[in-house]
Amino acid sequence: MKYQVETQALPYSTIILHCLKYPSKGVFGLLIGNKKGDKVTVTGCVPLSHESTPLAPPLELATALVHGKFGVSLVGVYFSNSNPSDASLNMYATRLADRITSVTSSPAILVQVMNERLVSDCDQDRLAVIQKKLYRELADFENHLDNPEFDFYNTNLSNKLVQVAEFRS
């Protein structure tokens, strides 16, 4: 089934920051949101990994933690490939989406970020968080495993992103 996906500004910004923080690596994350018919609204995301070939146990643990916190609001996976011009479907992202489908008993969506369209030295006013280099503050689950003090839910970063959005309005 094909879904029409709408992503709110906060998860969109977080996903882009995750990709910008690791421009030469593939990234993976989970999408939080709600489904209504063939429409999915992404209201949040949880960055998981910045490895092109992530290990299954950490991804399964992270998925279990996120599912425990968000339940059926866990709607899918986002990913980008390590090669910016690679538009192929990533098998690890596909497996993670299959895992989410089995955990939530609902088809998971899969969203690919095309890295070649991202630039970290953005001159335009479209995404102020890039200019502020807030990607340096993002932590994914992999960072959390290295240092448990890193909040992979990115609470402080989310607050800063909201402040930037309010300032820009």
C-alpha positions in Angstrom: 0.0 0.0 0.0 1.2 3.5 -0.8 0.8 6.2 1.8 0.7 9.9 1.4 3.3 11.1 4.0 3.3 14.5 5.6 6.1 15.4 7.9 5.8 18.2 10.5 8.6 20.7 10.8 10.3 19.4 14.0 10.8 15.8 12.8 11.7 17.0 9.3 14.4 19.3 10.8 15.7 16.5 13.1 16.0 14.0 10.2 17.9 16.6 8.1 20.2 17.4 11.0 20.9 13.6 11.5 21.9 13.4 7.8 24.0 16.5 7.9 25.9 15.3 11.1 27.0 12.2 9.2 27.2 13.2 5.6 29.4 10.3 4.5 27.6 7.6 6.4 24.2 6.1 6.1 21.8 7.0 8.8 18.7 5.3 10.2 15.9 6.5 12.4 12.4 5.7 13.5 9.3 7.7 12.6 6.6 8.6 15.1 3.1 9.7 13.9 -0.4 8.6 13.1 -2.1 6.9 10.2 -5.6 7.7 8.9 -6.5 5.8 5.8 -3.7 6.2 3.3 -2.3 9.3 5.0 0.5 9.3 7.5 1.4 12.4 9.5 4.9 12.2 11.0 4.9 14.1 14.3 8.3 12.9 15.7 11.4 10.9 15.0 14.1 9.1 16.9 17.6 8.9 15.3 19.1 5.4 15.7 22.3 4.9 13.8 25.0 6.4 11.6 26.5 3.2 10.3 26.0 2.0 6.7 25.8 -1.6 8.1 24.2 -1.2 11.5 24.2 -4.2 13.9 20.8 -5.9 14.4 20.9 -6.1 18.3 21.2 -2.4 18.9 18.5 -1.6 16.3 16.2 -4.2 17.9 16.8 -2.8 21.4 16.2 0.7 20.2 13.0 -0.3 18.4 11.8 -2.1 21.5 12.5 1.0 23.6 10.8 3.4 21.2 7.8 1.0 20.7 7.5 0.8 24.5 7.4 4.6 24.7 5.2 5.4 21.7 3.3 2.2 21.0 1.3 2.2 17.8 2.5 5.7 17.1 5.7 4.0 15.8 4.9 4.3 12.1 8.1 3.7 10.1 11.7 4.2 9.3 13.8 7.0 7.7 17.2 6.4 6.1 19.8 7.8 3.9 22.6 5.9 2.0 26.3 6.6 2.6 26.9 7.5 -1.0 25.0 10.8 -1.7 24.1 9.7 -5.3 22.8 6.3 -4.2 19.0 6.2 -4.6 18.7 2.5 -4.0 16.5 1.0 -1.3 18.7 0.1 1.7 18.3 -3.5 2.9 18.9 -2.6 6.5 16.1 0.0 6.4 13.8 -2.5 4.8 14.5 -5.1 7.5 13.9 -2.5 10.2 10.6 -1.5 8.5 9.6 -5.2 8.4 10.5 -5.5 12.1 8.3 -2.5 12.9 5.4 -4.0 10.9 5.7 -7.2 12.9 5.9 -5.3 16.3 3.0 -2.9 15.6 0.9 -5.2 13.4 0.5 -2.3 10.9 2.5 -1.7 7.7 5.5 0.6 8.3 6.4 3.4 6.0 9.9 3.8 4.6 11.2 7.3 3.9 14.5 7.9 2.1 16.5 11.1 2.3 18.4 12.0 -0.8 21.8 13.2 0.6 22.9 14.8 -2.6 20.2 17.5 -2.2 21.5 18.5 1.3 24.1 21.2 1.9 25.5 22.2 5.2 26.5 25.7 4.1 23.0 26.8 3.1 22.9 30.4 2.0 19.1 30.5 1.7 16.8 31.2 4.6 14.9 27.8 4.2 16.3 26.0 7.2 17.9 28.3 9.8 19.0 25.3 11.9 21.5 24.4 9.3 23.1 27.8 9.5 23.2 27.5 13.3 25.0 24.1 12.9 22.5 22.5 15.4 23.4 19.1 13.8 26.4 19.0 16.1 24.0 18.7 19.1 22.0 15.7 17.7 22.5 12.3 19.3 21.4 9.0 17.9 20.9 5.7 19.7 24.4 4.7 18.7 25.8 7.8 20.4 23.8 6.9 23.5 25.3 3.4 23.6 28.8 5.0 23.5 27.8 7.5 26.3 24.5 7.0 28.1 24.4 10.7 29.0 23.4 11.4 25.3 19.7 11.7 25.0 18.8 10.0 21.7 15.2 11.4 22.0 17.0 14.8 21.6 14.8 16.7 24.0 17.0 19.8 24.3 17.6 19.9 20.6 13.9 19.7 20.0 13.4 22.7 22.3 16.0 24.7 20.4 14.4 23.8 17.1 11.0 25.0 18.4 12.6 28.2 19.5 14.2 28.8 16.1 10.8 28.1 14.4 9.0 30.5 16.7 11.7 33.2 16.1 11.4 32.7 12.4 7.6 33.1 12.4 
